[in-house]
Amino acid sequence: MRGADYSYGIYIYAFPFQQAAFELLPGGTFWLLNIAYGVVSSGAAAYLSWTFVEKRVLEQRAAVLPRLAKFIEWLRLRFGLL
């Protein structure tokens, strides 16, 4: 868990997962079970999102940012944008 940031994934996934639990799962209408379903499912989704998407994108950021800056400069010079 060192260096991992699951907070954004939990923030994004918690509400839809709690709503799905409310509608689909037995006991989902009971608030305590709904919270438990939401925490477990959004935590699992946040872990998967961090491991397979967010971490890899952040690793590529250092390589992409200079190329993006060059492209933006090209757009600005070519079309007078930005």
Secondary structure as GFF3:
##gff-version 3
##sequence-region A 1 82
A	DSSP	alpha_helix	7	24	.	.	.	ID=ss1
A	DSSP	alpha_helix	31	49	.	.	.	ID=ss2
A	DSSP	pi_helix	50	54	.	.	.	ID=ss3
A	DSSP	alpha_helix	55	79	.	.	.	ID=ss4
###
